[in-house]
Amino acid sequence: MIELHGLTKKFAKDRGVFDVSFTVEPGTVFGFIGPNGAGKSTAIRHLMGLLQPDSGKATIGGYDCWSSSPNVKKLVGYLPGEISFPADLTGDDILTLTRRMDRTSPERENELLALFPLDTKVKVRKMSKGMKQKLAIIRCFMKDAPVYLLDEPTSGLDPLMQERFLELVLREKEAGKAILMSSHHFPEMEKTCDHAALIRNGRIVVSDSIDGLIASSRKLFHIEFENTQSAQQFSEAMHGKSMGTRVDVSVSTTDELNTLLQSLATYRVISFRSAPADLETVFIHYYAEEESV
C-alpha cells in the first residue's frame, strides 16, 4: 500500500534522503526511527506529494505521490510533525472543514472526541500543545482512510492520551489499515509496530521486524565482582565500563559472548545478569557507532 523505492532528495551534503526504500502492507504498522534531522519528515512529505524526488519514487495505493498527488491525498490520513492550524479558528471550525472536505462520519467523530476530550470552542491560538495535538489526531482519524502517515503523533500528549492513541493505532491496524509512524518514543513503537527502519543522515542503516531488530542488538551484561581490583582488571580486558565492583559489558555475537564467559571463569563473581533487550538499545547501538567514527 505504501512504497518508497530508491527515494533520493538532496538538500545539501548529508542533508536529505538517499536511496530510501521500504514498503508498508495493509494491516501493519511500520516504525520510522531516527533523531531530528535524520530524514524521517522529508520521506513522509514525499509520500504526501509535498516534495518532488530527485530520483526514485514514492507511491501509495499504486499512485505516484508526486504526479498523482490528488489521488494519493484521498487515501491518506496525515498527522504532520508540526501542527499549524489557523490561529483564529476554533476546534469546531477545524472539524467542520474536515467534515466538508472528507465527508466524515459523525459517529466516528464523536467516538474520537470521547477518546481525546477537547474543548472545541477554544481558538487554536489559545490551545496548549497537548490540545492542538489531540485536535490534529481527531482530524486525521476522522477520515477513516486506508493509509495513515503519522509524524511524531504523541508529541505533547500526557501518558493517558498516549495510551489511548496506541489503542487507536492497534485498532486501525486490526481494521487492515497501512500505517507509517515516526517516533522517538521507543515503548510505543514496540507496542504497535510490526517492522521498523532506523534512518541516519538520510540513509536507512537497518530495517527488520521489531523482534528481529531487538534480537540482533548488542546484549548488555551487568557483572558484580568480589572486589574493585578484579572489576577494573576485567573491565580493561573486555573493554567494559567499571563502577566500583560492577562492570557493564556489551556483546553482539556468539563468539564475543563465549569469550566473555570464558574470561569470567577466572574471577570470583558475585552476580551476573543481562539487561532486557529493547528497541532503545538498538537505537543507541547504531547511533553510538556513528559518534565513535
C-alpha positions in Angstrom: 0.0 0.0 0.0 2.9 2.4 0.8 6.1 2.1 -1.1 9.4 4.1 -1.3 11.8 2.8 -3.9 15.3 4.4 -4.1 13.9 7.7 -3.0 16.6 10.5 -3.1 16.2 14.2 -2.3 19.4 16.1 -1.6 19.3 19.5 0.0 23.0 19.7 1.0 25.8 17.4 1.8 24.4 14.7 4.1 21.1 16.5 4.3 18.0 15.0 2.7 17.2 11.3 2.0 19.3 9.0 -0.1 18.2 5.7 -1.7 15.5 5.1 0.8 13.3 2.0 0.2 10.7 0.3 2.2 7.1 -1.0 1.9 4.1 -1.0 4.3 1.5 -3.6 3.8 -2.2 -3.3 4.8 -2.8 -4.3 8.3 0.7 -3.4 9.5 2.4 -0.6 11.3 5.9 0.5 10.1 8.1 2.4 12.5 10.4 5.1 11.2 13.1 5.8 13.8 15.8 8.4 13.9 16.9 11.7 15.6 15.8 15.1 14.5 17.2 15.9 11.0 17.7 12.3 10.0 15.2 12.4 7.1 12.0 11.0 8.6 9.8 14.0 7.9 11.4 14.5 4.5 10.4 11.0 3.5 6.9 11.4 4.8 6.5 14.7 2.9 7.4 12.9 -0.3 4.6 10.4 0.4 2.2 13.3 0.8 3.2 14.7 -2.5 4.7 17.9 -0.9 8.2 17.3 -2.4 9.4 16.0 -5.7 12.2 13.5 -5.5 15.5 13.9 -7.4 15.3 10.2 -8.2 13.4 7.2 -7.1 9.7 7.2 -6.4 7.1 7.2 -3.7 3.7 5.5 -4.2 0.5 4.9 -2.2 -2.1 2.5 -3.5 -0.2 2.3 -6.8 -0.4 6.1 -7.4 2.7 8.1 -7.8 2.8 10.5 -4.8 4.1 13.5 -6.9 2.3 13.1 -10.3 -0.9 11.7 -8.8 -1.0 13.7 -5.6 -4.8 14.4 -5.6 -5.5 10.6 -5.8 -3.0 9.9 -3.1 -4.4 12.5 -0.7 -7.9 10.8 -1.0 -6.3 7.7 0.5 -4.3 9.2 3.3 -4.9 10.5 6.8 -2.0 12.7 7.6 -0.7 13.8 11.0 2.3 16.2 10.5 5.1 16.6 12.9 4.5 20.3 13.2 0.8 21.3 13.9 -0.1 24.5 12.2 -3.8 25.3 12.2 -5.0 28.8 11.5 -4.7 30.6 14.9 -8.1 32.4 14.8 -10.1 29.3 14.0 -11.7 27.2 16.8 -11.6 23.5 17.2 -15.2 23.4 15.8 -14.1 25.3 12.8 -11.3 22.8 12.0 -13.6 19.8 12.5 -16.3 21.4 10.3 -13.9 21.9 7.5 -12.7 18.3 7.8 -16.3 17.1 7.6 -16.9 19.1 4.4 -13.7 18.1 2.7 -13.6 14.4 3.6 -17.3 13.6 4.2 -16.6 12.0 7.5 -18.9 10.0 9.7 -20.5 11.8 12.7 -20.3 8.6 14.7 -16.6 8.3 14.1 -16.0 12.0 15.0 -17.9 11.6 18.3 -16.0 8.4 19.2 -12.7 10.2 18.7 -13.8 13.2 20.7 -14.7 10.8 23.5 -11.3 9.2 23.3 -9.5 12.6 23.2 -11.6 15.1 25.2 -11.2 18.6 23.9 -13.0 22.0 24.3 -13.7 22.6 20.6 -14.9 26.1 21.3 -11.4 27.4 22.1 -9.5 29.2 19.4 -6.3 27.5 18.2 -4.1 30.4 19.4 -5.3 29.7 23.0 -4.7 26.0 22.9 -1.9 24.2 24.6 0.4 21.9 22.7 -1.5 18.9 24.0 -4.9 20.3 22.9 -3.5 21.0 19.4 -2.1 17.5 19.2 -5.5 16.0 20.2 -7.3 18.1 17.6 -4.8 17.0 15.0 -5.3 13.4 15.9 -9.1 13.7 15.8 -8.9 15.5 12.4 -6.5 12.8 11.0 -8.5 9.8 12.0 -11.9 11.3 11.2 -11.2 10.5 7.6 -11.2 6.7 8.2 -8.6 6.4 5.5 -6.9 3.1 4.3 -3.5 4.7 4.9 -2.2 6.8 7.8 1.1 8.8 7.9 1.9 9.8 11.5 4.9 12.0 12.2 5.7 12.1 15.9 2.0 11.6 16.7 2.2 11.5 20.6 4.2 14.7 20.9 2.7 16.8 23.7 0.2 14.2 24.9 0.0 13.1 28.6 0.5 9.4 29.4 -3.2 8.6 29.4 -3.7 10.2 26.0 -0.6 8.4 24.7 -2.0 5.1 25.8 -5.4 5.8 24.2 -3.6 6.8 21.0 -1.7 3.5 20.9 -5.0 1.6 21.4 -6.5 3.5 18.5 -3.5 2.7 16.2 -3.8 -1.0 17.1 -7.5 -0.9 16.4 -6.9 0.7 13.0 -4.2 -1.9 12.3 -6.7 -4.7 13.0 -9.1 -3.0 10.5 -6.5 -3.5 7.8 -5.0 0.0 7.6 -1.4 0.6 6.4 0.3 2.9 9.0 3.7 4.6 8.8 4.6 6.1 12.2 7.8 8.1 13.1 8.6 8.5 16.7 11.3 8.9 19.4 9.2 7.1 21.9 10.5 3.5 21.8 8.0 1.8 24.1 5.1 2.9 21.8 7.0 1.6 18.8 7.5 -1.8 20.4 3.8 -2.0 21.3 2.4 -1.1 17.9 4.9 -1.7 15.1 5.4 -4.9 13.1 8.5 -3.7 11.3 10.9 -0.7 11.7 13.7 1.1 10.0 16.5 3.2 11.5 17.5 6.2 9.4 20.7 8.1 9.9 21.9 11.1 7.8 19.2 10.4 5.3 20.1 6.7 4.8 18.4 3.6 6.2 21.1 1.7 8.2 18.9 -1.2 9.3 15.4 -2.5 8.6 13.8 -5.6 10.1 10.8 -6.8 12.2 10.7 -5.4 15.7 11.6 -8.8 17.1 14.4 -9.2 14.6 15.9 -5.8 15.5 15.8 -6.5 19.2 17.3 -10.0 18.7 20.2 -8.6 16.7 21.1 -5.8 19.1 24.1 -5.8 21.3 23.4 -7.5 24.6 24.4 -5.7 27.8 25.5 -7.6 30.9 25.9 -6.3 34.5 28.6 -8.2 36.4 29.3 -7.7 40.1 32.8 -8.8 41.3 34.2 -9.6 44.7 36.5 -6.5 44.7 37.2 -3.4 42.7 40.6 -4.7 41.6 39.0 -7.7 39.8 36.3 -5.4 38.3 38.9 -3.0 37.0 41.1 -5.8 35.6 38.2 -7.5 33.8 36.8 -4.2 32.5 40.1 -3.3 30.9 40.4 -6.8 29.3 36.9 -6.8 27.9 36.6 -3.1 27.1 33.8 -2.7 29.6 32.7 0.1 31.9 33.6 -0.3 35.6 31.8 1.4 38.5 33.3 0.2 41.8 32.9 -3.6 41.9 30.4 -3.6 39.0 31.3 -3.9 35.3 28.9 -3.4 32.3 29.9 -5.2 29.2 28.1 -5.4 25.8 28.5 -8.2 23.2 26.9 -8.6 19.8 28.0 -12.1 18.6 28.0 -15.6 20.0 31.8 -15.6 19.8 32.0 -12.5 21.9 29.6 -14.0 24.4 31.7 -17.1 24.8 34.8 -15.1 25.2 33.1 -13.2 28.0 32.0 -16.3 29.8 35.4 -18.0 29.5 37.1 -14.8 30.9 34.7 -14.8 33.8 35.7 -18.3 34.8 39.0 -17.0 36.3 37.2 -14.5 38.6 35.0 -14.7 41.7 31.7 -13.3 40.5 29.0 -12.2 43.0 26.2 -11.7 40.4 25.7 -11.8 36.6 22.6 -10.5 34.9 21.6 -9.3 31.4 19.8 -6.1 30.8 16.5 -6.5 28.9 16.8 -6.0 25.2 14.6 -3.3 23.7 14.3 -1.0 20.7 16.1 1.8 22.6 19.2 -0.4 22.9 19.2 -1.0 19.1 18.9 2.8 18.5 21.7 3.6 21.0 23.9 0.9 19.4 23.7 2.3 15.9 24.0 5.9 16.9 26.8 5.4 19.3 28.7 3.8 16.4 28.1 7.0 14.4 29.5 9.2 17.2 32.6 7.0 17.6 33.5 7.2 13.8 
